[in-house]
Amino acid sequence: MFNYMVQTLVVGGLIATIVFVAAFASEGRGRRVVRILLGAEERRPVREHLFDEIERPEATLDVVGELGRETASLPTVTMRHAPAQPARHRA
Protein backbone atom coordinates (compact mmCIF):
# COMPACT_ATOMS: atom_id res chain seq x y z
CA MET A 1 0.00 0.00 0.00
CA PHE A 2 2.89 2.34 0.73
CA ASN A 3 4.32 1.63 -2.73
CA TYR A 4 1.53 3.65 -4.33
CA MET A 5 2.55 6.78 -2.37
CA VAL A 6 6.30 6.68 -3.03
CA GLN A 7 6.13 8.77 -6.21
CA THR A 8 3.92 11.38 -4.54
CA LEU A 9 6.24 11.61 -1.54
CA VAL A 10 9.32 11.95 -3.75
CA VAL A 11 7.72 14.76 -5.76
CA GLY A 12 6.59 16.48 -2.55
CA GLY A 13 10.08 16.15 -1.06
CA LEU A 14 11.68 17.64 -4.16
CA ILE A 15 9.28 20.58 -4.16
CA ALA A 16 9.91 21.15 -0.43
CA THR A 17 13.68 21.05 -0.98
CA ILE A 18 13.47 23.57 -3.83
CA VAL A 19 11.33 25.93 -1.74
CA PHE A 20 13.70 25.59 1.23
CA VAL A 21 16.77 26.37 -0.88
CA ALA A 22 15.04 29.35 -2.50
CA ALA A 23 14.01 30.73 0.90
CA PHE A 24 17.52 30.25 2.27
CA ALA A 25 19.06 31.99 -0.74
CA SER A 26 16.75 34.99 -0.37
CA GLU A 27 17.52 35.43 3.35
CA GLY A 28 20.48 37.60 4.39
CA ARG A 29 23.01 34.94 5.37
CA GLY A 30 21.95 32.61 2.61
CA ARG A 31 22.30 35.38 0.06
CA ARG A 32 25.86 35.98 1.27
CA VAL A 33 26.67 32.25 1.03
CA VAL A 34 25.31 32.15 -2.52
CA ARG A 35 27.37 35.21 -3.47
CA ILE A 36 30.51 33.62 -2.03
CA LEU A 37 29.84 30.36 -3.88
CA LEU A 38 29.29 32.23 -7.15
CA GLY A 39 32.40 34.37 -6.61
CA ALA A 40 30.50 37.66 -6.56
CA GLU A 41 31.69 38.43 -3.03
CA GLU A 42 34.96 37.65 -1.30
CA ARG A 43 35.16 35.95 2.04
CA ARG A 44 36.02 38.37 4.77
CA PRO A 45 36.84 37.59 8.37
CA VAL A 46 34.14 37.95 10.98
CA ARG A 47 34.71 41.16 12.88
CA GLU A 48 31.89 40.75 15.33
CA HIS A 49 32.78 40.15 18.94
CA LEU A 50 30.02 37.81 19.96
CA PHE A 51 31.03 37.41 23.59
CA ASP A 52 31.97 41.01 24.42
CA GLU A 53 30.36 42.65 27.42
CA ILE A 54 27.73 45.25 26.62
CA GLU A 55 26.48 48.10 28.77
CA ARG A 56 23.01 47.54 30.16
CA PRO A 57 20.83 49.65 32.42
CA GLU A 58 20.54 48.61 36.04
CA ALA A 59 17.92 45.96 36.71
CA THR A 60 14.78 47.20 38.44
CA LEU A 61 11.72 45.40 39.72
CA ASP A 62 9.64 48.60 39.69
CA VAL A 63 8.39 48.14 36.12
CA VAL A 64 4.97 49.71 36.69
CA GLY A 65 6.43 52.75 38.42
CA GLU A 66 9.04 53.14 35.67
CA LEU A 67 6.36 53.06 32.97
CA GLY A 68 4.20 55.47 34.96
CA ARG A 69 7.02 58.01 35.14
CA GLU A 70 7.67 57.70 31.40
CA THR A 71 4.01 58.11 30.43
CA ALA A 72 3.10 60.79 33.00
CA SER A 73 3.69 63.61 30.52
CA LEU A 74 1.37 62.13 27.85
CA PRO A 75 -2.02 63.84 27.53
CA THR A 76 -5.04 61.91 28.74
CA VAL A 77 -8.42 61.73 27.03
CA THR A 78 -11.48 62.52 29.14
CA MET A 79 -15.18 62.84 28.35
CA ARG A 80 -16.42 66.41 28.25
CA HIS A 81 -19.84 65.59 29.57
CA ALA A 82 -21.85 62.47 30.26
CA PRO A 83 -24.86 61.79 28.04
CA ALA A 84 -28.14 62.93 29.62
CA GLN A 85 -30.04 59.73 28.89
CA PRO A 86 -28.82 56.35 27.79
CA ALA A 87 -29.45 55.49 24.15
CA ARG A 88 -32.55 53.45 23.52
CA HIS A 89 -32.68 50.77 20.90
CA ARG A 90 -35.75 49.80 19.00
CA ALA A 91 -36.88 46.28 19.66
C-alpha contacts under 8 A as a table, 3 or more apart, distances in Angstrom:
res1	aa1	res2	aa2	distance
1	M	4	Y	5.87
1	M	5	M	7.62
2	F	5	M	5.43
2	F	6	V	6.68
3	N	6	V	5.43
4	Y	7	Q	7.13
5	M	8	T	5.26
5	M	9	L	6.13
6	V	9	L	5.15
6	V	10	V	6.11
7	Q	10	V	5.13
7	Q	11	V	6.21
8	T	11	V	5.23
8	T	12	G	6.09
9	L	12	G	4.98
9	L	13	G	5.97
10	V	13	G	5.05
10	V	14	L	6.18
11	V	14	L	5.15
11	V	15	I	6.24
12	G	15	I	5.16
12	G	16	A	6.11
13	G	16	A	5.05
13	G	17	T	6.08
14	L	17	T	5.07
14	L	18	I	6.19
15	I	18	I	5.15
15	I	19	V	6.21
16	A	19	V	5.16
16	A	20	F	6.07
17	T	20	F	5.04
17	T	21	V	6.15
18	I	21	V	5.24
18	I	22	A	6.14
19	V	22	A	5.10
19	V	23	A	6.10
20	F	23	A	5.17
20	F	24	F	6.12
21	V	24	F	5.06
21	V	25	A	6.07
22	A	25	A	5.12
22	A	26	S	6.27
23	A	26	S	5.22
23	A	27	E	6.35
24	F	27	E	5.29
24	F	29	R	7.86
24	F	30	G	5.02
24	F	31	R	7.35
25	A	28	G	7.73
25	A	29	R	7.86
25	A	30	G	4.46
25	A	31	R	4.76
25	A	33	V	7.81
25	A	34	V	6.50
26	S	30	G	6.45
26	S	31	R	5.58
27	E	30	G	5.30
27	E	31	R	5.80
28	G	31	R	5.19
28	G	32	R	6.43
29	R	32	R	5.10
29	R	33	V	6.28
30	G	33	V	4.99
30	G	34	V	6.16
31	R	34	V	5.12
31	R	35	R	6.18
32	R	35	R	5.04
32	R	36	I	6.17
32	R	41	E	7.65
33	V	36	I	5.10
33	V	37	L	6.14
34	V	37	L	5.05
34	V	38	L	6.10
35	R	38	L	5.11
35	R	39	G	5.98
35	R	40	A	5.03
35	R	41	E	5.40
36	I	39	G	5.01
36	I	40	A	6.07
36	I	41	E	5.05
36	I	42	E	6.05
36	I	43	R	6.60
37	L	40	A	7.80
38	L	41	E	7.82
39	G	42	E	6.75
49	H	52	D	5.62
60	T	63	V	6.86
62	D	65	G	5.40
62	D	66	E	6.09
63	V	66	E	5.07
63	V	67	L	6.19
64	V	67	L	5.19
64	V	68	G	6.05
65	G	68	G	4.92
65	G	69	R	6.22
66	E	69	R	5.30
66	E	70	E	6.40
67	L	70	E	5.07
67	L	71	T	6.13
68	G	71	T	5.25
68	G	72	A	5.79
69	R	72	A	5.27
69	R	73	S	7.99
70	E	73	S	7.18
71	T	74	L	5.46
79	M	82	A	6.95
83	P	86	P	6.74
